Amino acid sequence: MRNKKLFLILAAVLVIIVAGSFSLVFASGKEGKGKKPEGPVTLRILYFQWAPGNAVAKTAAGYEAATGGKIKVETELPGFVEWFAKWLAAAQAQQYVWDIVVIDSQWLGLAVDGGHIIELTDLVGDKPFIQQIPPTMKPYYMGDPTDQGKIWSVPLEADAQLLCYRTDLLGDAAEKRAFKAKYGYDLDVPKTWFQLRDIAEHFTRPNEGLYGYACKWGIPYDVITWDFAEVLWGFGGAFWDRETKQVEGILNSPESVEALKFYKSLTKYAPPGWANFTFNETVQVMSQGIVSMIVEWSSFAPSISDPANSKVYDRVAFDIPPAGPKAHFASLGGQPMTISAYSPYQQEAADFIEWFYQEEQIWTYAENDGHPAYLDVLSSPRFWDILPQNKAMYEVLPYVRDVWNIPPYNELLVPSEELLNAAVTGDMDVETALNRLAGIHQRVLNEFYGM
């Protein structure tokens, strides 16, 4: 494996972070790749704890009855960090723990390169449900890291960044008069990033405990990279050219520099502590009524509209993220299902996936707050009525885009998180940060692709 050293380091570090997870994995594992244990069949699914994970568990619970009691399904839902550590540890050990693993789409390259998941081309490639996968999502959720047109995963949770805004603030008559008097146009849902910045400035009132905007500027996981990406694309920049594998001159182009300077300017309208914001902090400041707008993943939105968790549950609405001066894109998230290379039940797992994608099950998943990558559901008013963000989730489909899903993903992600955060916090100037990042990324890709 070309990035075996990276894989070992990641596994070791994350297992240390999650105390005891390594021993837990090995205690639960069964040795013997492809060797079927005796007795009744139990398919094991690994996902992480959040609304879509619960939706998977509730949907999968019906499989035993559907098979006449022949096959049970157990869904394991650890916390996010623990999930990632357990998957890495089990994969590196090449042990059978789960049959189906739901992973973030960007880790497909690592999973394929390490031989940890099986190719699904023959198992699901001609199934009718594949035609239901939105065409703008298919290249990313089912993209082949080997560039050979193979299928390695099946989309499960469709997710994208959405704009969440306070309807009571943007719709207030007095605020509309004051805004138009200052900015010369009507206060409304921002259609461009420049309009968003004006609105954020208008509602930044620290003495009232109100701020204009928040997003995920922190370093952990992939947060600032994906939040910056849609601004970068909107300004005409890019992280790389996938065809030529070129980074230098693209990631540090004048357009990319302008995008990062703009993105940094938004921090002036953010609540204290913004430099460390990740998913939880962004959702929290919106739910507590501290900001007028955020950009957040659709799958994290349910708690903002939940009276038990949100002070503004009845005063929020959702839309697609704004457009840039040169293009309009929204960052794509989401997780596909993969079948473990170490599972003795690979055919049974493929049969389960096909059952899961029958419309009855897909609706069960959606009605339990999942976002299925299934066009007939995403486009249905029935789906839009389940959660306030669901219509916007459908409307964002033409704009979604992803960054990387290639094997050296983590070698690209870690410096991206660190250097973008350094640029927006002022620890490094924008041009230096992008020049340094472009150089690092170019070296990683040159080494991986043998250029």
C-alpha positions, 0 to 999 in steps of 0.5 A, spaced: 500 500 500 503 506 497 500 510 503 501 504 508 506 509 513 500 514 513 495 509 515 499 506 521 500 513 523 493 515 523 491 509 526 495 509 532 494 516 533 486 516 533 486 509 537 490 513 542 485 519 542 480 514 543 482 510 549 480 503 549 478 503 542 483 498 539 482 493 544 475 493 543 476 492 536 480 486 537 476 483 542 470 483 537 473 481 531 473 474 528 479 472 524 478 468 517 477 473 511 471 470 507 470 464 512 463 464 514 462 463 522 457 457 523 450 458 525 445 464 524 447 470 519 448 477 523 450 482 518 453 488 522 453 495 520 458 500 522 456 508 522 456 513 527 451 516 532 447 522 529 440 522 526 442 519 519 445 513 523 439 512 527 435 512 521 439 506 518 438 502 525 431 503 524 430 501 517 435 495 518 431 493 523 426 491 518 430 486 515 430 480 519 422 480 518 423 481 510 428 475 510 423 470 514 428 471 520 434 468 516 438 474 517 439 479 523 442 486 522 446 489 528 448 497 527 453 499 531 453 507 532 459 510 536 461 517 536 464 520 530 471 520 532 471 513 536 468 510 529 473 513 525 479 510 530 475 503 530 474 503 522 482 504 521 484 499 527 480 494 524 482 495 517 489 495 518 489 489 522 485 486 516 480 483 521 472 481 520 468 486 525 463 489 520 460 487 514 458 494 511 462 500 513 459 507 512 464 512 511 465 519 509 466 519 501 473 522 501 476 516 505 474 511 499 481 512 496 484 510 502 479 504 503 480 502 496 488 503 496 488 499 502 484 493 499 479 494 505 473 494 501 470 490 495 469 492 488 461 492 487 461 493 480 458 486 478 454 486 485 450 492 484 452 496 478 446 494 474 441 494 479 435 499 478 436 503 484 443 506 481 439 510 476 436 513 482 442 516 484 443 524 483 447 525 477 451 530 480 452 526 486 454 520 483 461 522 481 463 523 488 459 518 492 461 513 487 467 516 484 472 511 482 479 512 486 483 508 481 480 512 475 478 505 472 470 506 472 469 501 477 464 501 483 466 501 490 460 504 494 453 505 494 451 512 496 447 512 503 446 519 506 446 525 501 449 531 504 451 538 502 452 545 505 446 549 506 445 556 508 441 557 515 438 564 516 433 567 521 427 569 518 425 574 524 431 578 522 431 578 515 424 579 514 423 584 520 420 591 516 424 596 520 431 592 519 429 592 512 428 599 512 435 600 515 438 595 511 436 599 504 438 605 507 445 603 508 446 598 502 442 601 497 438 594 496 433 590 499 434 585 505 433 578 503 436 571 503 443 573 500 444 570 493 451 572 493 457 572 498 458 579 497 450 580 499 451 575 505 457 579 508 453 586 507 447 582 511 452 579 516 455 586 517 448 589 518 446 584 524 453 584 528 451 587 534 456 585 540 452 589 545 446 586 544 449 579 543 448 578 536 453 577 530 452 576 523 455 570 521 458 563 523 461 557 519 467 552 521 473 556 521 477 550 525 482 545 524 479 539 526 477 534 521 475 537 514 471 543 517 475 549 514 477 546 507 470 544 505 467 551 508 472 555 504 471 550 498 465 553 496 467 560 496 474 558 493 470 555 487 465 561 487 471 566 486 474 562 480 479 558 484 480 551 485 484 546 489 487 542 483 486 540 476 484 533 477 486 531 470 493 534 470 494 533 477 496 540 477 496 544 484 501 550 483 498 556 479 491 554 481 491 553 489 495 559 489 492 563 483 490 570 484 483 568 484 484 563 490 488 569 493 482 573 492 477 568 495 481 567 501 481 574 503 474 574 502 473 568 506 477 571 512 473 578 512 467 574 514 470 573 521 469 580 523 462 578 523 463 572 527 462 570 535 468 570 540 471 563 539 470 563 531 477 560 530 475 554 533 468 553 530 467 546 528 460 543 527 457 543 534 459 550 535 456 553 529 450 549 530 450 551 537 450 559 536 445 558 531 440 554 535 442 559 541 440 565 537 447 568 537 448 569 529 443 571 524 446 566 519 450 560 518 453 555 513 452 548 515 451 541 513 444 539 512 445 533 516 446 537 522 440 541 521 435 537 525 437 540 531 436 547 529 429 546 528 428 542 534 424 545 540 428 541 545 435 544 542 433 550 539 431 557 541 429 559 534 427 553 532 421 556 529 424 562 526 429 559 521 429 557 514 434 554 509 437 555 502 442 554 497 449 557 499 450 564 495 454 564 489 461 567 487 462 572 482 464 567 477 461 561 479 456 557 484 457 551 487 456 548 494 460 543 498 458 536 498 458 531 504 455 525 505 457 518 506 456 511 502 456 504 504 461 499 503 462 492 503 468 490 508 473 485 504 474 481 510 466 480 511 464 472 510 457 475 508 459 479 502 453 477 498 448 477 503 451 484 504 450 486 497 443 483 498 441 487 504 443 494 500 439 492 494 433 491 499 435 497 503 434 501 496 427 499 495 422 505 495 419 502 502 425 502 506 428 508 503 422 512 505 423 509 512 430 512 512 427 519 510 422 519 515 427 518 520 431 524 518 435 521 513 437 524 507 437 518 501 441 519 495 435 517 491 432 522 486 424 520 487 425 521 494 429 528 494 424 531 489 418 529 493 414 534 497 413 528 501 420 529 503 420 536 503 415 536 509 419 531 513 424 537 515 425 544 514 431 543 510 429 538 506 427 542 500 433 546 500 437 539 500 433 538 493 434 545 490 442 544 492 443 538 487 445 542 481 451 546 485 454 540 489 462 539 488 467 535 492 474 536 493 478 529 493 477 522 494 484 519 492 488 515 497 493 521 499 487 524 502 489 525 509 496 528 506 492 533 503 487 535 508 492 536 514 496 541 511 490 544 508 486 545 515 492 548 518 494 553 513 487 555 512 486 556 519 493 560 520 491 565 514 484 566 517 486 567 524 492 572 521 498 567 524 500 567 516 498 572 511 494 569 505 499 569 499 504 565 504 499 560 506 496 558 499 503 558 496 506 554 502 499 549 501 500 549 493 507 547 494 505 541 499 500 539 495 504 538 489 509 534 492 504 529 495 501 528 488 507 528 484 509 522 489 503 519 489 502 519 481 509 518 480 510 525 476 
